[in-house]
Amino acid sequence: MDQPTLFESKSAEVKKIVLYALGDFQSRKKVLADRELPLDRLRGAFKRACEVFGVEELTDEGLAIALEKLGANVKKVPSFVAKHPFRVTVQSELAEKATEFYENEIKE
């Protein structure tokens, strides 16, 4: 078997962080699917996910890229509109996948 490269393993870790954060957000009875949210509303969940995985917090741009790679719709807004200048819409399929991932992670 081939060893994953440093980039591939970092990418896999970021994917886990994003899925965990989205699942965490929903576990707090907050609606995520098919709803546009400012990135700022999701920052707490991302912070908790980074703590769980023992990694440094991701930048807004890093989160935006990771969310897009997973299929979320991310729009950049002018920085004078918001401190964290992105709006995120997560489709229901991704929201369900995140909930499942989160529930599996907290069982372990």
Residue frames as a rotation matrix with the C-alpha (Angstrom) as fourth column:
MET 1
0.571 0.821 0.000 0.00
0.821 -0.571 0.000 0.00
0.000 0.000 -1.000 0.00
ASP 2
-0.213 -0.593 0.777 1.08
0.529 -0.738 -0.419 3.55
0.822 0.321 0.471 -0.70
GLN 3
-0.398 0.013 -0.917 1.58
0.845 -0.384 -0.372 5.94
-0.357 -0.923 0.142 2.20
PRO 4
0.709 0.628 0.322 -0.50
0.699 -0.685 -0.204 9.11
0.093 0.369 -0.925 1.92
THR 5
-0.287 -0.792 0.539 1.55
0.615 -0.584 -0.530 12.21
0.734 0.179 0.655 1.24
LEU 6
-0.804 -0.062 -0.591 1.67
0.535 -0.508 -0.675 15.01
-0.259 -0.859 0.442 3.78
PHE 7
-0.845 0.515 -0.142 -0.78
-0.530 -0.777 0.339 17.01
0.064 0.362 0.930 1.67
GLU 8
-0.303 0.759 -0.577 -3.23
-0.153 0.559 0.815 14.10
0.941 0.335 -0.053 1.40
SER 9
-0.347 0.172 -0.922 -3.18
0.841 0.492 -0.225 13.39
0.415 -0.853 -0.315 5.13
LYS 10
-0.916 0.045 -0.398 -3.66
0.165 -0.864 -0.476 17.08
-0.365 -0.502 0.784 5.92
SER 11
-0.684 0.697 -0.216 -6.56
-0.584 -0.345 0.735 17.19
0.438 0.629 0.642 3.47
ALA 12
-0.219 0.584 -0.782 -8.14
0.343 0.796 0.499 14.14
0.913 -0.159 -0.375 5.14
GLU 13
-0.617 -0.076 -0.783 -7.72
0.786 -0.109 -0.609 15.78
-0.039 -0.991 0.127 8.57
VAL 14
-0.937 0.290 -0.194 -9.35
-0.293 -0.956 -0.015 19.01
-0.190 0.043 0.981 7.37
LYS 15
-0.444 0.805 -0.393 -12.26
-0.316 0.270 0.910 17.01
0.838 0.528 0.134 5.96
LYS 16
-0.270 0.298 -0.916 -12.75
0.763 0.646 -0.015 15.33
0.587 -0.703 -0.402 9.35
ILE 17
-0.847 -0.094 -0.523 -12.63
0.434 -0.691 -0.579 18.69
-0.307 -0.717 0.626 11.13
VAL 18
-0.818 0.558 -0.141 -15.24
-0.552 -0.693 0.463 20.19
0.160 0.457 0.875 8.82
LEU 19
-0.247 0.753 -0.610 -17.58
-0.010 0.628 0.778 17.20
0.969 0.199 -0.147 9.03
TYR 20
-0.434 0.028 -0.900 -17.21
0.857 0.319 -0.404 17.07
0.276 -0.947 -0.163 12.82
ALA 21
-0.948 0.026 -0.318 -17.90
0.101 -0.921 -0.377 20.82
-0.303 -0.389 0.870 13.13
LEU 22
-0.620 0.764 -0.177 -21.00
-0.592 -0.309 0.744 20.68
0.514 0.566 0.644 10.94
GLY 23
-0.140 0.534 -0.834 -22.28
0.369 0.809 0.457 17.68
0.919 -0.244 -0.311 12.91
ASP 24
-0.670 -0.183 -0.719 -21.53
0.742 -0.179 -0.646 19.46
-0.010 -0.967 0.256 16.19
PHE 25
-0.941 0.338 -0.020 -23.45
-0.338 -0.935 0.105 22.52
0.017 0.106 0.994 15.01
GLN 26
-0.258 0.890 -0.375 -26.49
-0.455 0.231 0.860 20.39
0.852 0.393 0.346 14.21
SER 27
-0.337 0.092 -0.937 -26.22
0.635 0.757 -0.154 18.44
0.695 -0.647 -0.313 17.48
ARG 28
-0.895 -0.010 -0.446 -26.97
0.355 -0.618 -0.701 21.71
-0.269 -0.786 0.557 19.26
LYS 29
-0.047 0.989 0.139 -30.40
0.814 0.119 -0.568 21.76
-0.578 0.087 -0.811 17.59
LYS 30
-0.127 -0.053 -0.990 -29.38
-0.343 -0.934 0.094 24.39
-0.930 0.352 0.101 15.05
VAL 31
0.767 0.471 0.435 -30.66
0.267 0.382 -0.885 24.18
-0.583 0.795 0.167 11.49
LEU 32
-0.249 -0.939 -0.236 -27.85
-0.112 -0.214 0.970 23.85
-0.962 0.268 -0.052 8.96
ALA 33
-0.535 -0.038 0.844 -29.20
0.677 0.578 0.455 22.24
-0.505 0.815 -0.283 5.79
ASP 34
-0.223 0.427 0.877 -30.24
0.903 -0.248 0.350 24.39
0.367 0.870 -0.330 2.85
ARG 35
0.862 0.430 -0.269 -29.88
0.505 -0.775 0.380 27.63
-0.044 -0.463 -0.885 4.80
GLU 36
0.222 -0.806 0.549 -27.41
0.352 -0.458 -0.816 30.44
0.909 0.374 0.181 4.18
LEU 37
0.854 -0.031 -0.520 -25.38
0.511 -0.146 0.847 31.16
-0.102 -0.989 -0.108 7.30
PRO 38
0.667 -0.719 0.196 -22.60
-0.622 -0.682 -0.385 33.63
0.410 0.135 -0.902 7.96
LEU 39
0.111 -0.725 -0.680 -19.32
0.151 0.689 -0.709 31.81
0.982 -0.024 0.185 8.61
ASP 40
-0.580 -0.337 0.742 -19.24
-0.575 -0.476 -0.666 33.58
0.577 -0.813 0.082 11.96
ARG 41
0.370 0.812 0.451 -22.23
-0.923 0.264 0.281 31.46
0.109 -0.520 0.847 13.14
LEU 42
0.888 -0.051 -0.458 -20.19
-0.029 0.986 -0.166 28.30
0.460 0.161 0.873 12.47
ARG 43
0.097 -0.967 0.237 -16.90
-0.504 -0.253 -0.826 29.46
0.858 -0.039 -0.512 14.02
GLY 44
0.074 -0.031 0.997 -17.66
-0.987 0.139 0.078 28.05
-0.141 -0.990 -0.020 17.48
ALA 45
0.894 0.296 0.337 -18.28
-0.245 0.951 -0.187 24.59
-0.376 0.085 0.923 16.02
PHE 46
0.704 -0.698 -0.131 -15.04
0.037 0.220 -0.975 24.79
0.709 0.682 0.180 14.03
LYS 47
-0.024 -0.714 0.700 -13.14
-0.830 -0.376 -0.412 25.86
0.557 -0.591 -0.583 17.13
ARG 48
0.373 0.235 0.897 -14.50
-0.786 0.594 0.171 22.91
-0.493 -0.769 0.407 19.12
ALA 49
1.000 0.005 0.012 -13.66
0.003 0.813 -0.582 20.52
-0.013 0.582 0.813 16.25
CYS 50
0.372 -0.927 0.057 -10.07
-0.283 -0.172 -0.944 21.78
0.884 0.334 -0.326 16.09
GLU 51
-0.049 -0.340 0.939 -9.75
-0.996 -0.059 -0.073 21.25
0.080 -0.939 -0.335 19.85
VAL 52
0.735 0.400 0.548 -11.08
-0.466 0.885 -0.022 17.68
-0.493 -0.239 0.836 19.55
PHE 53
0.920 -0.380 0.094 -8.57
0.325 0.607 -0.726 16.85
0.219 0.698 0.682 16.81
GLY 54
0.523 -0.744 -0.416 -5.76
0.494 -0.134 0.859 18.75
-0.695 -0.655 0.297 18.54
VAL 55
-0.197 -0.571 0.797 -4.98
0.974 -0.208 0.092 21.07
0.113 0.794 0.597 15.65
GLU 56
-0.817 -0.158 -0.554 -4.63
0.246 -0.965 -0.088 24.80
-0.521 -0.208 0.828 15.22
GLU 57
0.213 0.959 -0.186 -7.77
0.235 -0.236 -0.943 26.68
-0.948 0.157 -0.276 14.14
LEU 58
-0.246 -0.208 0.947 -8.21
0.951 0.135 0.277 27.03
-0.185 0.969 0.165 10.42
THR 59
-0.893 -0.072 -0.444 -8.33
0.004 -0.988 0.152 30.40
-0.449 0.134 0.883 8.71
ASP 60
0.080 0.963 -0.258 -11.55
-0.337 -0.217 -0.916 31.71
-0.938 0.160 0.307 7.19
GLU 61
0.111 -0.111 -0.988 -10.13
-0.993 -0.056 -0.105 31.13
-0.044 0.992 -0.117 3.71
GLY 62
-0.867 -0.481 -0.131 -9.05
-0.479 0.877 -0.049 27.60
0.138 0.020 -0.990 4.64
LEU 63
-0.569 0.747 0.342 -12.51
0.065 0.456 -0.888 26.83
-0.819 -0.483 -0.308 5.96
ALA 64
0.256 0.681 -0.686 -14.14
-0.665 -0.391 -0.636 28.26
-0.701 0.620 0.353 2.85
ILE 65
-0.279 -0.455 -0.846 -11.98
-0.929 0.352 0.117 26.09
0.244 0.818 -0.521 0.59
ALA 66
-0.983 -0.110 0.145 -12.60
-0.155 0.923 -0.353 22.97
-0.095 -0.369 -0.924 2.68
LEU 67
-0.259 0.963 0.079 -16.36
-0.116 0.051 -0.992 23.59
-0.959 -0.266 0.098 2.74
GLU 68
0.251 0.316 -0.915 -16.43
-0.905 -0.260 -0.337 24.06
-0.344 0.913 0.221 -1.03
LYS 69
-0.644 -0.577 -0.502 -14.46
-0.715 0.688 0.127 20.83
0.272 0.440 -0.856 -1.57
LEU 70
-0.901 0.357 0.248 -17.11
0.143 0.782 -0.606 18.98
-0.411 -0.511 -0.755 0.42
GLY 71
-0.577 0.670 0.467 -19.88
0.744 0.196 0.638 20.49
0.336 0.716 -0.612 -1.71
ALA 72
0.084 0.595 -0.800 -21.08
0.766 -0.552 -0.330 23.48
-0.637 -0.585 -0.502 0.31
ASN 73
0.350 0.079 0.933 -21.91
0.734 -0.642 -0.221 26.69
0.581 0.763 -0.283 -1.50
VAL 74
0.054 -0.441 -0.896 -19.62
0.833 -0.475 0.284 29.46
-0.551 -0.761 0.342 -0.21
LYS 75
0.550 0.130 0.825 -19.95
0.621 -0.725 -0.299 33.12
0.559 0.677 -0.479 -1.14
LYS 76
-0.500 -0.742 -0.447 -17.44
0.866 -0.437 -0.244 35.79
-0.014 -0.509 0.861 -0.26
VAL 77
0.719 0.675 0.163 -18.85
0.659 -0.737 0.149 39.09
0.221 0.001 -0.975 0.96
PRO 78
0.236 -0.661 0.713 -16.96
-0.018 -0.736 -0.676 42.37
0.972 0.147 -0.185 1.37
SER 79
-0.421 -0.521 -0.743 -14.88
0.687 0.352 -0.636 42.49
0.593 -0.778 0.209 4.56
PHE 80
-0.918 0.122 0.377 -16.69
-0.294 -0.848 -0.442 45.62
0.266 -0.516 0.814 5.75
VAL 81
0.050 0.986 -0.161 -19.94
-0.618 0.157 0.770 43.57
0.784 0.061 0.617 5.84
ALA 82
0.960 0.272 -0.063 -18.65
-0.143 0.673 0.726 40.85
0.240 -0.688 0.685 8.19
LYS 83
0.367 -0.852 0.372 -15.61
-0.816 -0.103 0.569 40.04
-0.447 -0.513 -0.733 10.30
HIS 84
-0.522 -0.399 0.754 -15.54
0.023 0.877 0.480 36.55
-0.853 0.268 -0.449 8.75
PRO 85
-0.309 0.415 -0.856 -16.49
-0.725 -0.686 -0.070 37.51
-0.616 0.599 0.512 5.15
PHE 86
-0.929 0.057 -0.367 -18.15
-0.229 0.690 0.687 34.33
0.292 0.722 -0.627 3.91
ARG 87
0.008 0.952 0.305 -21.71
-0.945 0.107 -0.309 33.04
-0.327 -0.286 0.901 3.67
VAL 88
-0.915 -0.403 -0.030 -22.17
-0.401 0.895 0.197 29.27
-0.053 0.192 -0.980 3.67
THR 89
0.266 0.964 -0.021 -25.03
-0.959 0.262 -0.108 27.10
-0.098 0.049 0.994 2.43
VAL 90
-0.801 -0.499 0.330 -24.75
-0.506 0.860 0.071 23.41
-0.319 -0.110 -0.941 3.23
GLN 91
-0.230 0.719 -0.656 -26.90
-0.727 0.321 0.607 21.05
0.647 0.617 0.449 1.16
SER 92
0.540 0.586 0.604 -28.96
-0.841 0.384 0.381 18.45
-0.009 -0.714 0.700 3.03
GLU 93
0.828 -0.278 -0.487 -26.81
0.093 0.925 -0.369 15.53
0.553 0.260 0.791 1.79
LEU 94
-0.228 -0.965 0.130 -23.67
0.076 -0.151 -0.986 17.07
0.971 -0.215 0.108 3.30
ALA 95
-0.160 0.249 0.955 -25.55
-0.901 -0.431 -0.038 17.96
0.402 -0.867 0.293 6.50
GLU 96
0.855 0.516 0.054 -26.69
-0.503 0.798 0.332 14.33
0.128 -0.311 0.942 6.86
LYS 97
0.493 -0.765 -0.415 -23.17
0.326 0.604 -0.727 13.04
0.807 0.224 0.547 6.19
ALA 98
-0.395 -0.656 0.643 -21.80
-0.327 -0.553 -0.766 15.42
0.858 -0.513 0.004 8.84
THR 99
0.286 0.589 0.756 -24.38
-0.940 0.022 0.339 14.30
0.184 -0.808 0.560 11.41
GLU 100
0.951 0.056 -0.303 -23.50
-0.057 0.998 0.004 10.66
0.303 0.013 0.953 10.79
PHE 101
0.102 -0.992 -0.074 -19.76
0.274 0.100 -0.957 11.36
0.956 0.077 0.282 11.02
TYR 102
-0.301 -0.178 0.937 -20.19
-0.691 -0.636 -0.343 13.36
0.657 -0.751 0.068 14.25
GLU 103
0.625 0.630 0.460 -22.32
-0.776 0.438 0.454 10.66
0.084 -0.641 0.763 15.89
ASN 104
0.813 -0.399 -0.424 -19.76
0.265 0.902 -0.342 7.98
0.519 0.166 0.839 14.99
GLU 105
-0.156 -0.934 0.321 -16.89
0.051 -0.332 -0.942 10.11
0.986 -0.131 0.099 16.35
ILE 106
-0.164 0.094 0.982 -18.53
-0.879 -0.465 -0.102 10.79
0.447 -0.880 0.159 19.72
LYS 107
0.883 0.467 -0.053 -19.28
-0.412 0.823 0.392 7.07
0.227 -0.324 0.918 20.18
GLU 108
0.452 -0.791 -0.411 -15.57
0.345 0.581 -0.737 6.25
0.822 0.191 0.536 19.99
